[in-house]
Amino acid sequence: MITGQIVRQHLKLNDTHVVADTIDYLEAKFIFRTDDWDGLGKWVHFAGSDGTMME
């Protein structure tokens, strides 16, 4: 699982381990430490080293 914390506009990744050959499955958990993001829609965009993208 990819985990991180967001404080205002700064993202700090805590753990970024991804298993090789993981296909169409990634888990991410982000903790928002300030109220800047309250009420806003949030989404995650992943890009692989080969340019493939997932949302």
trRosetta pair geometry for C-beta under 8 A, 3 or more apart (Angstrom, degrees):
i j d omega theta_ij theta_ji phi_ij phi_ji
1 15 6.9 49 88 96 70 123
1 17 7.9 29 47 65 37 87
1 27 4.3 -47 -115 94 86 111
1 28 6.8 162 -172 -93 76 27
1 29 6.1 18 166 3 124 103
2 13 6.9 -45 -172 -147 92 109
2 15 6.6 -164 -138 95 36 72
2 16 5.5 29 -125 -122 92 54
2 17 7.7 -169 -82 48 62 46
2 18 7.1 -1 -58 -67 102 93
2 26 6.7 12 1 173 116 106
2 27 7.0 170 24 94 71 55
2 28 4.4 -20 70 -109 102 84
2 29 7.5 166 88 25 55 59
3 13 7.3 120 85 -162 47 63
3 14 4.5 -38 98 59 99 112
3 15 4.7 36 36 40 98 98
3 28 7.3 171 -80 -159 37 56
3 29 5.0 -10 -112 66 82 92
3 30 7.4 168 -159 -82 49 44
3 31 7.9 22 -175 -8 92 95
4 11 5.6 16 163 -174 139 90
4 12 6.0 167 -160 85 86 46
4 13 4.5 -46 -95 -106 109 51
4 14 5.8 -177 -95 3 41 80
4 28 7.6 -11 14 -170 100 98
4 29 7.7 163 29 90 58 53
4 30 5.0 -14 71 -113 88 84
4 31 7.5 -160 102 26 44 70
5 11 7.6 157 82 -153 43 49
5 12 5.0 -10 58 59 90 99
5 14 6.7 69 -12 -39 91 109
5 30 7.0 158 -96 -163 21 68
5 31 4.9 -24 -112 66 76 95
5 32 7.9 161 -162 -87 59 20
5 33 5.7 36 -179 -30 106 117
6 10 7.0 156 -154 80 55 48
6 11 5.4 -20 -100 -98 80 68
6 12 7.8 -179 -81 21 33 70
6 30 5.8 37 -16 172 107 115
6 31 7.2 -175 23 87 72 45
6 32 4.9 -20 65 -111 109 64
6 33 6.5 -174 81 15 49 81
6 34 7.6 -100 117 31 78 86
6 37 6.7 45 107 -25 139 147
7 10 5.2 -16 65 61 81 102
7 12 7.4 16 9 -1 101 111
7 33 4.6 -23 -90 63 81 124
7 34 5.6 88 -151 -15 56 110
8 34 5.3 18 -58 39 58 156
8 36 5.4 91 -125 -16 51 156
9 36 7.5 -88 -51 128 65 162
11 30 7.7 -43 -135 -137 101 125
13 16 5.1 29 160 -58 137 109
18 22 6.0 -110 176 24 90 143
18 26 6.6 -21 -124 -120 112 106
19 22 4.8 105 72 -51 85 111
22 25 5.6 -112 -179 71 95 84
22 26 6.5 95 134 -75 137 74
24 54 7.6 168 -123 -116 51 140
26 46 6.1 68 56 -51 163 167
26 54 6.9 130 21 88 125 147
28 44 5.4 130 67 -121 155 175
30 42 7.7 -134 68 162 135 145
30 44 7.6 165 -18 -79 131 120
32 35 8.0 94 137 -97 112 26
32 36 7.7 -135 -175 55 112 78
32 37 4.7 -101 -148 52 147 135
32 38 7.9 170 122 -58 144 62
34 37 7.4 101 84 5 74 87
35 38 4.7 -12 -169 -16 79 123
37 40 5.2 -97 -166 44 61 119
37 42 6.6 36 -176 -71 125 122
43 55 6.0 8 166 -173 121 103
44 55 6.9 153 83 -157 53 55
45 53 6.7 -13 -174 -165 90 106
45 54 7.6 163 -157 84 46 46
45 55 5.4 -19 -104 -103 67 79
46 53 6.8 155 85 -155 56 54
46 54 4.7 -6 58 58 105 93
46 55 7.6 -173 20 -81 73 30
47 51 6.9 -25 -172 -145 100 29
47 52 7.1 159 -156 82 54 43
47 53 5.0 -18 -101 -99 75 80
48 51 6.7 -31 74 39 81 22
48 52 4.3 13 32 54 122 92
48 53 7.5 -136 11 -67 78 36
